[in-house]
Amino acid sequence: MKDKVQEQALEAVRLSRPEDYDGHTGFDRMTPSQRLAWLDEATMFVFNQGIATKKKNLGKSKSWQG
């Protein structure tokens, strides 16, 4: 069974578009292991942004409730 982070990583890859690999990252020149490392870092960035957004929204919802 895959854990939540693995599922989120796979979902991020599924949602990626060809434009995400259009050369501005040098993805086409990377070795397979470099591509995996890049995808890992990109996935963690997206995951952490989601956590930050949830925390920010949670803070906003509490502040208006008094």
Secondary structure, DSSP 4 states (H G I P E B T S, - for coil): ---HHHHHHHHHHHH--GGGGSSTT-GGGS-HHHHHHHHHHHHHHHHHHHHHHHHHHHHHHHHHH-
